[in-house]
Every structure is written in C-alpha cells, then in structure tokens.
Amino acid sequence: MRLFVAIPVEGAARAEMERFAEGLEGRVVDPDHWHITLAFLDDQPEEVAEEVALTLGAIEVFPFIWRVSGAGVFGGNQPRNVHAAIDPSEQLVGLRDRVRRAVRQSGVTLRQERFVPHVTLARFNARLPGVGLDRWLAQRAAVSLGPFPAERFVLYSSELTPEGPVYSELVEYPLALDHTIL
C-alpha cells in the first residue's frame, strides 16, 4: 500500500487556489488531490500502515494557519511540476517533524530531504511547457494567499492508475482533537 501523510487543501483555501491556478498548462492536478505533503512513506505492508496510523494518533498539535507565497517549479530548466509555494511556518515545520518522527517510530525508513512545503498544481512529462509557464509564474511570483486554517492532517493511500493517482483517506487526525478512523 502506497502511503503519505498530508494536510488537505479545503474550503476557502481551495477556492482561492483554484483562482490562483487558472491558466496553468500541463497535466493539471485535480483540486480534490491538492495537499501539503508532510511525509511520503512509499509502499508499505498493511500491518505497517496500521502501526503508522496508531503512532500518528499520538501527535498533539493545535490548529494553525498556513499561507501561499508565490509559485515555483521543481526540475530547474526541465520542470517536472509547478506548485504553489507554502510558507514554512514554525507550526507547519513542527508538525512535519512530529509526523516524520512518528512514522520512523513505526519502523518506516524515510528519505532524508529538505522540506519545501508546496501544493503541486500541474505535472509535466517529455513535452515541456512553453513561454506560457514563464508568464504564469511571473504573474504569481509575489502573490500571497491566506491565511488558511490547518485543522487536520490525513494518512492517505495512493493507487497509481493510467488516468492518474487515486487518493483515499485512511485516517484523519484533527489538530488538538480526538482522532477519527474513517
């Protein structure tokens, strides 16, 4: 089972980001799939997923706010995706660190990587975006959106299909509240 932990983009955040993403080229990500990844666990057996779900339940964090601060690409001169950049607030980084610690306590080895909080908006394959992307990025370089509430994080499963990934919420973790198994 392919797993990741993320904050879903919902409500007013989603509505504002849909306007922010207008005119974007490439394989645009369905807004239902927008999220801020806290940890990518890759493929894990079901018993590990259950252990991760329990361990994540011990995390206690108060709700906090997050903001979009412009847009960017990953992949340099050959972009693989375009994203909304998320301010790396102390609360967001703290939650990410706690999530990664809990996942490791469950026996999962995580890749060491620099945390660049973002929401992927579109992906690119061999056909690279044209001048339109440069213009789109320039128009959004100084855009700030939010504040938006982070009120929960979610353990997701991801199934890769020819039409794109299918995400399923396995367990939601309301911030500073009781956790509910879906």
PyMOL commands that place a pseudoatom at each C-alpha (Angstrom):
pseudoatom trace, name=CA, resn=MET, resi=1, chain=A, elem=C, hetatm=0, pos=[0.000, 0.000, 0.000]
pseudoatom trace, name=CA, resn=ARG, resi=2, chain=A, elem=C, hetatm=0, pos=[1.483, 3.339, -1.098]
pseudoatom trace, name=CA, resn=LEU, resi=3, chain=A, elem=C, hetatm=0, pos=[1.129, 5.848, 1.754]
pseudoatom trace, name=CA, resn=PHE, resi=4, chain=A, elem=C, hetatm=0, pos=[1.674, 9.503, 2.531]
pseudoatom trace, name=CA, resn=VAL, resi=5, chain=A, elem=C, hetatm=0, pos=[0.700, 11.952, 5.268]
pseudoatom trace, name=CA, resn=ALA, resi=6, chain=A, elem=C, hetatm=0, pos=[-0.560, 15.405, 4.298]
pseudoatom trace, name=CA, resn=ILE, resi=7, chain=A, elem=C, hetatm=0, pos=[-2.671, 18.429, 5.126]
pseudoatom trace, name=CA, resn=PRO, resi=8, chain=A, elem=C, hetatm=0, pos=[-5.584, 18.571, 2.661]
pseudoatom trace, name=CA, resn=VAL, resi=9, chain=A, elem=C, hetatm=0, pos=[-6.371, 21.857, 0.886]
pseudoatom trace, name=CA, resn=GLU, resi=10, chain=A, elem=C, hetatm=0, pos=[-10.025, 22.522, 1.650]
pseudoatom trace, name=CA, resn=GLY, resi=11, chain=A, elem=C, hetatm=0, pos=[-12.693, 25.208, 1.861]
pseudoatom trace, name=CA, resn=ALA, resi=12, chain=A, elem=C, hetatm=0, pos=[-11.633, 28.805, 1.264]
pseudoatom trace, name=CA, resn=ALA, resi=13, chain=A, elem=C, hetatm=0, pos=[-8.040, 27.718, 0.605]
pseudoatom trace, name=CA, resn=ARG, resi=14, chain=A, elem=C, hetatm=0, pos=[-9.151, 25.506, -2.234]
pseudoatom trace, name=CA, resn=ALA, resi=15, chain=A, elem=C, hetatm=0, pos=[-11.400, 28.191, -3.733]
pseudoatom trace, name=CA, resn=GLU, resi=16, chain=A, elem=C, hetatm=0, pos=[-8.623, 30.816, -3.680]
pseudoatom trace, name=CA, resn=MET, resi=17, chain=A, elem=C, hetatm=0, pos=[-6.065, 28.368, -5.042]
pseudoatom trace, name=CA, resn=GLU, resi=18, chain=A, elem=C, hetatm=0, pos=[-8.384, 27.385, -7.900]
pseudoatom trace, name=CA, resn=ARG, resi=19, chain=A, elem=C, hetatm=0, pos=[-8.351, 31.039, -8.983]
pseudoatom trace, name=CA, resn=PHE, resi=20, chain=A, elem=C, hetatm=0, pos=[-4.570, 31.143, -8.438]
pseudoatom trace, name=CA, resn=ALA, resi=21, chain=A, elem=C, hetatm=0, pos=[-4.122, 28.091, -10.732]
pseudoatom trace, name=CA, resn=GLU, resi=22, chain=A, elem=C, hetatm=0, pos=[-6.235, 29.449, -13.621]
pseudoatom trace, name=CA, resn=GLY, resi=23, chain=A, elem=C, hetatm=0, pos=[-4.464, 29.396, -16.993]
pseudoatom trace, name=CA, resn=LEU, resi=24, chain=A, elem=C, hetatm=0, pos=[-1.948, 26.756, -15.959]
pseudoatom trace, name=CA, resn=GLU, resi=25, chain=A, elem=C, hetatm=0, pos=[-0.620, 24.399, -18.649]
pseudoatom trace, name=CA, resn=GLY, resi=26, chain=A, elem=C, hetatm=0, pos=[0.417, 20.753, -18.300]
pseudoatom trace, name=CA, resn=ARG, resi=27, chain=A, elem=C, hetatm=0, pos=[-1.372, 17.866, -16.624]
pseudoatom trace, name=CA, resn=VAL, resi=28, chain=A, elem=C, hetatm=0, pos=[-3.301, 19.901, -14.097]
pseudoatom trace, name=CA, resn=VAL, resi=29, chain=A, elem=C, hetatm=0, pos=[-3.806, 18.177, -10.739]
pseudoatom trace, name=CA, resn=ASP, resi=30, chain=A, elem=C, hetatm=0, pos=[-7.448, 17.748, -9.704]
pseudoatom trace, name=CA, resn=PRO, resi=31, chain=A, elem=C, hetatm=0, pos=[-8.135, 20.182, -6.824]
pseudoatom trace, name=CA, resn=ASP, resi=32, chain=A, elem=C, hetatm=0, pos=[-9.574, 17.200, -4.893]
pseudoatom trace, name=CA, resn=HIS, resi=33, chain=A, elem=C, hetatm=0, pos=[-5.965, 15.936, -4.751]
pseudoatom trace, name=CA, resn=TRP, resi=34, chain=A, elem=C, hetatm=0, pos=[-4.339, 19.154, -3.517]
pseudoatom trace, name=CA, resn=HIS, resi=35, chain=A, elem=C, hetatm=0, pos=[-2.414, 18.690, -0.284]
pseudoatom trace, name=CA, resn=ILE, resi=36, chain=A, elem=C, hetatm=0, pos=[0.729, 19.730, 1.589]
pseudoatom trace, name=CA, resn=THR, resi=37, chain=A, elem=C, hetatm=0, pos=[2.835, 16.576, 1.981]
pseudoatom trace, name=CA, resn=LEU, resi=38, chain=A, elem=C, hetatm=0, pos=[4.335, 16.028, 5.421]
pseudoatom trace, name=CA, resn=ALA, resi=39, chain=A, elem=C, hetatm=0, pos=[5.823, 12.561, 4.792]
pseudoatom trace, name=CA, resn=PHE, resi=40, chain=A, elem=C, hetatm=0, pos=[5.913, 10.133, 1.854]
pseudoatom trace, name=CA, resn=LEU, resi=41, chain=A, elem=C, hetatm=0, pos=[6.095, 6.534, 3.060]
pseudoatom trace, name=CA, resn=ASP, resi=42, chain=A, elem=C, hetatm=0, pos=[6.179, 4.775, -0.332]
pseudoatom trace, name=CA, resn=ASP, resi=43, chain=A, elem=C, hetatm=0, pos=[4.870, 1.177, -0.461]
pseudoatom trace, name=CA, resn=GLN, resi=44, chain=A, elem=C, hetatm=0, pos=[4.196, -0.386, 2.948]
pseudoatom trace, name=CA, resn=PRO, resi=45, chain=A, elem=C, hetatm=0, pos=[2.531, -3.625, 4.077]
pseudoatom trace, name=CA, resn=GLU, resi=46, chain=A, elem=C, hetatm=0, pos=[-0.904, -3.301, 5.666]
pseudoatom trace, name=CA, resn=GLU, resi=47, chain=A, elem=C, hetatm=0, pos=[0.388, -4.122, 9.156]
pseudoatom trace, name=CA, resn=VAL, resi=48, chain=A, elem=C, hetatm=0, pos=[2.897, -1.252, 8.915]
pseudoatom trace, name=CA, resn=ALA, resi=49, chain=A, elem=C, hetatm=0, pos=[0.107, 1.064, 7.748]
pseudoatom trace, name=CA, resn=GLU, resi=50, chain=A, elem=C, hetatm=0, pos=[-1.890, 0.097, 10.840]
pseudoatom trace, name=CA, resn=GLU, resi=51, chain=A, elem=C, hetatm=0, pos=[1.091, 0.778, 13.119]
pseudoatom trace, name=CA, resn=VAL, resi=52, chain=A, elem=C, hetatm=0, pos=[1.705, 4.146, 11.432]
pseudoatom trace, name=CA, resn=ALA, resi=53, chain=A, elem=C, hetatm=0, pos=[-1.970, 5.052, 11.862]
pseudoatom trace, name=CA, resn=LEU, resi=54, chain=A, elem=C, hetatm=0, pos=[-1.795, 4.339, 15.598]
pseudoatom trace, name=CA, resn=THR, resi=55, chain=A, elem=C, hetatm=0, pos=[1.500, 6.162, 16.109]
pseudoatom trace, name=CA, resn=LEU, resi=56, chain=A, elem=C, hetatm=0, pos=[0.293, 9.256, 14.256]
pseudoatom trace, name=CA, resn=GLY, resi=57, chain=A, elem=C, hetatm=0, pos=[-2.684, 9.330, 16.613]
pseudoatom trace, name=CA, resn=ALA, resi=58, chain=A, elem=C, hetatm=0, pos=[-0.398, 10.295, 19.497]
pseudoatom trace, name=CA, resn=ILE, resi=59, chain=A, elem=C, hetatm=0, pos=[0.577, 13.594, 17.840]
pseudoatom trace, name=CA, resn=GLU, resi=60, chain=A, elem=C, hetatm=0, pos=[-0.962, 16.600, 19.549]
pseudoatom trace, name=CA, resn=VAL, resi=61, chain=A, elem=C, hetatm=0, pos=[-0.711, 19.915, 17.716]
pseudoatom trace, name=CA, resn=PHE, resi=62, chain=A, elem=C, hetatm=0, pos=[-3.013, 22.905, 17.907]
pseudoatom trace, name=CA, resn=PRO, resi=63, chain=A, elem=C, hetatm=0, pos=[-4.666, 24.166, 14.725]
pseudoatom trace, name=CA, resn=PHE, resi=64, chain=A, elem=C, hetatm=0, pos=[-2.562, 26.771, 12.932]
pseudoatom trace, name=CA, resn=ILE, resi=65, chain=A, elem=C, hetatm=0, pos=[-2.616, 28.869, 9.792]
pseudoatom trace, name=CA, resn=TRP, resi=66, chain=A, elem=C, hetatm=0, pos=[-0.709, 28.469, 6.545]
pseudoatom trace, name=CA, resn=ARG, resi=67, chain=A, elem=C, hetatm=0, pos=[-0.144, 30.781, 3.585]
pseudoatom trace, name=CA, resn=VAL, resi=68, chain=A, elem=C, hetatm=0, pos=[0.710, 30.560, -0.102]
pseudoatom trace, name=CA, resn=SER, resi=69, chain=A, elem=C, hetatm=0, pos=[3.687, 32.710, -1.087]
pseudoatom trace, name=CA, resn=GLY, resi=70, chain=A, elem=C, hetatm=0, pos=[4.002, 32.652, -4.863]
pseudoatom trace, name=CA, resn=ALA, resi=71, chain=A, elem=C, hetatm=0, pos=[4.609, 29.758, -7.220]
pseudoatom trace, name=CA, resn=GLY, resi=72, chain=A, elem=C, hetatm=0, pos=[7.573, 27.729, -8.397]
pseudoatom trace, name=CA, resn=VAL, resi=73, chain=A, elem=C, hetatm=0, pos=[8.758, 24.692, -10.296]
pseudoatom trace, name=CA, resn=PHE, resi=74, chain=A, elem=C, hetatm=0, pos=[10.776, 21.612, -9.426]
pseudoatom trace, name=CA, resn=GLY, resi=75, chain=A, elem=C, hetatm=0, pos=[13.203, 20.402, -12.049]
pseudoatom trace, name=CA, resn=GLY, resi=76, chain=A, elem=C, hetatm=0, pos=[15.058, 23.596, -12.965]
pseudoatom trace, name=CA, resn=ASN, resi=77, chain=A, elem=C, hetatm=0, pos=[15.384, 24.087, -16.733]
pseudoatom trace, name=CA, resn=GLN, resi=78, chain=A, elem=C, hetatm=0, pos=[13.315, 20.945, -17.352]
pseudoatom trace, name=CA, resn=PRO, resi=79, chain=A, elem=C, hetatm=0, pos=[10.411, 21.405, -14.946]
pseudoatom trace, name=CA, resn=ARG, resi=80, chain=A, elem=C, hetatm=0, pos=[8.667, 18.272, -13.692]
pseudoatom trace, name=CA, resn=ASN, resi=81, chain=A, elem=C, hetatm=0, pos=[5.905, 20.170, -11.934]
pseudoatom trace, name=CA, resn=VAL, resi=82, chain=A, elem=C, hetatm=0, pos=[4.623, 23.589, -10.968]
pseudoatom trace, name=CA, resn=HIS, resi=83, chain=A, elem=C, hetatm=0, pos=[3.452, 24.299, -7.453]
pseudoatom trace, name=CA, resn=ALA, resi=84, chain=A, elem=C, hetatm=0, pos=[2.057, 26.870, -5.069]
pseudoatom trace, name=CA, resn=ALA, resi=85, chain=A, elem=C, hetatm=0, pos=[4.819, 27.654, -2.565]
pseudoatom trace, name=CA, resn=ILE, resi=86, chain=A, elem=C, hetatm=0, pos=[3.758, 27.394, 1.090]
pseudoatom trace, name=CA, resn=ASP, resi=87, chain=A, elem=C, hetatm=0, pos=[5.381, 29.499, 3.820]
pseudoatom trace, name=CA, resn=PRO, resi=88, chain=A, elem=C, hetatm=0, pos=[7.407, 27.150, 6.055]
pseudoatom trace, name=CA, resn=SER, resi=89, chain=A, elem=C, hetatm=0, pos=[5.954, 28.451, 9.330]
pseudoatom trace, name=CA, resn=GLU, resi=90, chain=A, elem=C, hetatm=0, pos=[7.266, 27.179, 12.642]
pseudoatom trace, name=CA, resn=GLN, resi=91, chain=A, elem=C, hetatm=0, pos=[3.983, 25.330, 13.244]
pseudoatom trace, name=CA, resn=LEU, resi=92, chain=A, elem=C, hetatm=0, pos=[3.999, 23.642, 9.823]
pseudoatom trace, name=CA, resn=VAL, resi=93, chain=A, elem=C, hetatm=0, pos=[7.637, 22.571, 10.136]
pseudoatom trace, name=CA, resn=GLY, resi=94, chain=A, elem=C, hetatm=0, pos=[6.970, 21.368, 13.687]
pseudoatom trace, name=CA, resn=LEU, resi=95, chain=A, elem=C, hetatm=0, pos=[4.033, 19.226, 12.560]
pseudoatom trace, name=CA, resn=ARG, resi=96, chain=A, elem=C, hetatm=0, pos=[6.092, 17.800, 9.705]
pseudoatom trace, name=CA, resn=ASP, resi=97, chain=A, elem=C, hetatm=0, pos=[8.922, 16.911, 12.128]
pseudoatom trace, name=CA, resn=ARG, resi=98, chain=A, elem=C, hetatm=0, pos=[6.498, 15.200, 14.534]
pseudoatom trace, name=CA, resn=VAL, resi=99, chain=A, elem=C, hetatm=0, pos=[4.874, 13.251, 11.700]
pseudoatom trace, name=CA, resn=ARG, resi=100, chain=A, elem=C, hetatm=0, pos=[8.252, 12.053, 10.398]
pseudoatom trace, name=CA, resn=ARG, resi=101, chain=A, elem=C, hetatm=0, pos=[9.354, 11.056, 13.905]
pseudoatom trace, name=CA, resn=ALA, resi=102, chain=A, elem=C, hetatm=0, pos=[6.129, 9.068, 14.426]
pseudoatom trace, name=CA, resn=VAL, resi=103, chain=A, elem=C, hetatm=0, pos=[6.480, 7.343, 11.045]
pseudoatom trace, name=CA, resn=ARG, resi=104, chain=A, elem=C, hetatm=0, pos=[10.081, 6.346, 11.833]
pseudoatom trace, name=CA, resn=GLN, resi=105, chain=A, elem=C, hetatm=0, pos=[8.961, 5.025, 15.251]
pseudoatom trace, name=CA, resn=SER, resi=106, chain=A, elem=C, hetatm=0, pos=[6.605, 2.743, 13.313]
pseudoatom trace, name=CA, resn=GLY, resi=107, chain=A, elem=C, hetatm=0, pos=[9.593, 1.179, 11.545]
pseudoatom trace, name=CA, resn=VAL, resi=108, chain=A, elem=C, hetatm=0, pos=[9.402, 3.069, 8.249]
pseudoatom trace, name=CA, resn=THR, resi=109, chain=A, elem=C, hetatm=0, pos=[12.620, 4.421, 6.754]
pseudoatom trace, name=CA, resn=LEU, resi=110, chain=A, elem=C, hetatm=0, pos=[12.097, 7.856, 5.231]
pseudoatom trace, name=CA, resn=ARG, resi=111, chain=A, elem=C, hetatm=0, pos=[14.293, 9.564, 2.673]
pseudoatom trace, name=CA, resn=GLN, resi=112, chain=A, elem=C, hetatm=0, pos=[16.315, 12.481, 4.002]
pseudoatom trace, name=CA, resn=GLU, resi=113, chain=A, elem=C, hetatm=0, pos=[15.154, 15.519, 2.091]
pseudoatom trace, name=CA, resn=ARG, resi=114, chain=A, elem=C, hetatm=0, pos=[14.916, 19.238, 2.569]
pseudoatom trace, name=CA, resn=PHE, resi=115, chain=A, elem=C, hetatm=0, pos=[11.364, 20.304, 3.393]
pseudoatom trace, name=CA, resn=VAL, resi=116, chain=A, elem=C, hetatm=0, pos=[9.984, 22.588, 0.690]
pseudoatom trace, name=CA, resn=PRO, resi=117, chain=A, elem=C, hetatm=0, pos=[6.302, 22.921, 1.568]
pseudoatom trace, name=CA, resn=HIS, resi=118, chain=A, elem=C, hetatm=0, pos=[4.169, 23.193, -1.550]
pseudoatom trace, name=CA, resn=VAL, resi=119, chain=A, elem=C, hetatm=0, pos=[0.967, 22.137, -3.278]
pseudoatom trace, name=CA, resn=THR, resi=120, chain=A, elem=C, hetatm=0, pos=[1.530, 20.522, -6.688]
pseudoatom trace, name=CA, resn=LEU, resi=121, chain=A, elem=C, hetatm=0, pos=[-0.741, 22.162, -9.266]
pseudoatom trace, name=CA, resn=ALA, resi=122, chain=A, elem=C, hetatm=0, pos=[0.429, 20.544, -12.539]
pseudoatom trace, name=CA, resn=ARG, resi=123, chain=A, elem=C, hetatm=0, pos=[2.932, 17.962, -13.790]
pseudoatom trace, name=CA, resn=PHE, resi=124, chain=A, elem=C, hetatm=0, pos=[4.942, 17.753, -17.000]
pseudoatom trace, name=CA, resn=ASN, resi=125, chain=A, elem=C, hetatm=0, pos=[6.260, 14.769, -18.941]
pseudoatom trace, name=CA, resn=ALA, resi=126, chain=A, elem=C, hetatm=0, pos=[8.501, 14.896, -22.018]
pseudoatom trace, name=CA, resn=ARG, resi=127, chain=A, elem=C, hetatm=0, pos=[6.510, 17.778, -23.509]
pseudoatom trace, name=CA, resn=LEU, resi=128, chain=A, elem=C, hetatm=0, pos=[7.770, 20.796, -21.628]
pseudoatom trace, name=CA, resn=PRO, resi=129, chain=A, elem=C, hetatm=0, pos=[5.627, 23.845, -21.009]
pseudoatom trace, name=CA, resn=GLY, resi=130, chain=A, elem=C, hetatm=0, pos=[6.245, 26.799, -23.271]
pseudoatom trace, name=CA, resn=VAL, resi=131, chain=A, elem=C, hetatm=0, pos=[6.536, 30.511, -22.736]
pseudoatom trace, name=CA, resn=GLY, resi=132, chain=A, elem=C, hetatm=0, pos=[3.102, 30.428, -21.121]
pseudoatom trace, name=CA, resn=LEU, resi=133, chain=A, elem=C, hetatm=0, pos=[4.546, 28.890, -17.961]
pseudoatom trace, name=CA, resn=ASP, resi=134, chain=A, elem=C, hetatm=0, pos=[7.157, 31.639, -17.595]
pseudoatom trace, name=CA, resn=ARG, resi=135, chain=A, elem=C, hetatm=0, pos=[4.416, 34.248, -17.884]
pseudoatom trace, name=CA, resn=TRP, resi=136, chain=A, elem=C, hetatm=0, pos=[2.156, 32.354, -15.472]
pseudoatom trace, name=CA, resn=LEU, resi=137, chain=A, elem=C, hetatm=0, pos=[4.975, 32.092, -12.896]
pseudoatom trace, name=CA, resn=ALA, resi=138, chain=A, elem=C, hetatm=0, pos=[5.933, 35.766, -13.268]
pseudoatom trace, name=CA, resn=GLN, resi=139, chain=A, elem=C, hetatm=0, pos=[2.332, 36.844, -12.675]
pseudoatom trace, name=CA, resn=ARG, resi=140, chain=A, elem=C, hetatm=0, pos=[2.217, 34.856, -9.435]
pseudoatom trace, name=CA, resn=ALA, resi=141, chain=A, elem=C, hetatm=0, pos=[5.741, 35.422, -8.092]
pseudoatom trace, name=CA, resn=ALA, resi=142, chain=A, elem=C, hetatm=0, pos=[4.666, 37.980, -5.488]
pseudoatom trace, name=CA, resn=VAL, resi=143, chain=A, elem=C, hetatm=0, pos=[1.145, 36.661, -4.856]
pseudoatom trace, name=CA, resn=SER, resi=144, chain=A, elem=C, hetatm=0, pos=[0.304, 35.846, -1.254]
pseudoatom trace, name=CA, resn=LEU, resi=145, chain=A, elem=C, hetatm=0, pos=[-2.832, 33.897, -0.329]
pseudoatom trace, name=CA, resn=GLY, resi=146, chain=A, elem=C, hetatm=0, pos=[-4.254, 33.169, 3.074]
pseudoatom trace, name=CA, resn=PRO, resi=147, chain=A, elem=C, hetatm=0, pos=[-4.159, 32.807, 5.952]
pseudoatom trace, name=CA, resn=PHE, resi=148, chain=A, elem=C, hetatm=0, pos=[-5.866, 29.424, 5.777]
pseudoatom trace, name=CA, resn=PRO, resi=149, chain=A, elem=C, hetatm=0, pos=[-6.592, 27.112, 8.714]
pseudoatom trace, name=CA, resn=ALA, resi=150, chain=A, elem=C, hetatm=0, pos=[-4.794, 23.794, 9.099]
pseudoatom trace, name=CA, resn=GLU, resi=151, chain=A, elem=C, hetatm=0, pos=[-7.285, 21.882, 11.187]
pseudoatom trace, name=CA, resn=ARG, resi=152, chain=A, elem=C, hetatm=0, pos=[-6.361, 18.290, 10.367]
pseudoatom trace, name=CA, resn=PHE, resi=153, chain=A, elem=C, hetatm=0, pos=[-3.831, 16.052, 8.705]
pseudoatom trace, name=CA, resn=VAL, resi=154, chain=A, elem=C, hetatm=0, pos=[-4.540, 12.754, 6.968]
pseudoatom trace, name=CA, resn=LEU, resi=155, chain=A, elem=C, hetatm=0, pos=[-2.911, 9.378, 6.357]
pseudoatom trace, name=CA, resn=TYR, resi=156, chain=A, elem=C, hetatm=0, pos=[-3.624, 8.684, 2.673]
pseudoatom trace, name=CA, resn=SER, resi=157, chain=A, elem=C, hetatm=0, pos=[-3.196, 5.687, 0.421]
pseudoatom trace, name=CA, resn=SER, resi=158, chain=A, elem=C, hetatm=0, pos=[-2.345, 6.336, -3.210]
pseudoatom trace, name=CA, resn=GLU, resi=159, chain=A, elem=C, hetatm=0, pos=[-3.108, 3.977, -6.073]
pseudoatom trace, name=CA, resn=LEU, resi=160, chain=A, elem=C, hetatm=0, pos=[-1.384, 4.752, -9.362]
pseudoatom trace, name=CA, resn=THR, resi=161, chain=A, elem=C, hetatm=0, pos=[-3.635, 4.297, -12.403]
pseudoatom trace, name=CA, resn=PRO, resi=162, chain=A, elem=C, hetatm=0, pos=[-3.232, 5.190, -16.108]
pseudoatom trace, name=CA, resn=GLU, resi=163, chain=A, elem=C, hetatm=0, pos=[-5.621, 8.119, -15.510]
pseudoatom trace, name=CA, resn=GLY, resi=164, chain=A, elem=C, hetatm=0, pos=[-3.518, 9.378, -12.589]
pseudoatom trace, name=CA, resn=PRO, resi=165, chain=A, elem=C, hetatm=0, pos=[-3.289, 8.672, -8.878]
pseudoatom trace, name=CA, resn=VAL, resi=166, chain=A, elem=C, hetatm=0, pos=[-6.354, 7.851, -6.799]
pseudoatom trace, name=CA, resn=TYR, resi=167, chain=A, elem=C, hetatm=0, pos=[-6.054, 9.055, -3.195]
pseudoatom trace, name=CA, resn=SER, resi=168, chain=A, elem=C, hetatm=0, pos=[-8.055, 7.566, -0.333]
pseudoatom trace, name=CA, resn=GLU, resi=169, chain=A, elem=C, hetatm=0, pos=[-8.230, 8.988, 3.175]
pseudoatom trace, name=CA, resn=LEU, resi=170, chain=A, elem=C, hetatm=0, pos=[-7.410, 6.185, 5.617]
pseudoatom trace, name=CA, resn=VAL, resi=171, chain=A, elem=C, hetatm=0, pos=[-7.338, 8.108, 8.905]
pseudoatom trace, name=CA, resn=GLU, resi=172, chain=A, elem=C, hetatm=0, pos=[-7.852, 11.781, 9.671]
pseudoatom trace, name=CA, resn=TYR, resi=173, chain=A, elem=C, hetatm=0, pos=[-6.183, 13.460, 12.627]
pseudoatom trace, name=CA, resn=PRO, resi=174, chain=A, elem=C, hetatm=0, pos=[-7.954, 16.652, 13.726]
pseudoatom trace, name=CA, resn=LEU, resi=175, chain=A, elem=C, hetatm=0, pos=[-5.426, 19.000, 15.273]
pseudoatom trace, name=CA, resn=ALA, resi=176, chain=A, elem=C, hetatm=0, pos=[-5.761, 19.041, 19.095]
pseudoatom trace, name=CA, resn=LEU, resi=177, chain=A, elem=C, hetatm=0, pos=[-8.974, 16.990, 18.985]
pseudoatom trace, name=CA, resn=ASP, resi=178, chain=A, elem=C, hetatm=0, pos=[-9.936, 13.318, 19.163]
pseudoatom trace, name=CA, resn=HIS, resi=179, chain=A, elem=C, hetatm=0, pos=[-8.867, 11.330, 16.096]
pseudoatom trace, name=CA, resn=THR, resi=180, chain=A, elem=C, hetatm=0, pos=[-11.454, 9.639, 13.930]
pseudoatom trace, name=CA, resn=ILE, resi=181, chain=A, elem=C, hetatm=0, pos=[-10.886, 6.476, 11.901]
pseudoatom trace, name=CA, resn=LEU, resi=182, chain=A, elem=C, hetatm=0, pos=[-12.727, 6.806, 8.593]
for i in range(1, 182): cmd.bond("trace and resi %d" % i, "trace and resi %d" % (i + 1))
show_as sticks, trace
zoom trace
